[in-house]
């Protein structure tokens, strides 16, 4: 679990994940996230919390299918 990791261990794991990532859009999103959160500690805390919640959801099998995600997005955009 990430909460039990120290800063060094987490940075090492993130570096390995980034090195293995080949999707340019994900890498750009990570760069943007890191650049923006340096400027706003409240945003950084909120995004970190969301990321940890997402990781826990994935581990617990709480996932949406592609069709469910499209429907949810469409519903949100129609509001």
DAPEQUI-V551528 format. One record per pair of residues at least 4 apart in sequence whose C-alpha atoms are under 6 Angstrom apart, sorted by the first residue. I is the first residue (numbers start at 1). J is the second residue. D is the distance in whole Angstrom. If there is no record, write none. Layout:
BEGIN
i = (I & I)
j = (J & J)
d = (D & D)
END
This chain:
BEGIN
i = (5 & 37 & 57 & 58 & 64)
j = (9 & 44 & 62 & 62 & 68)
d = (6 & 5 & 5 & 6 & 6)
END
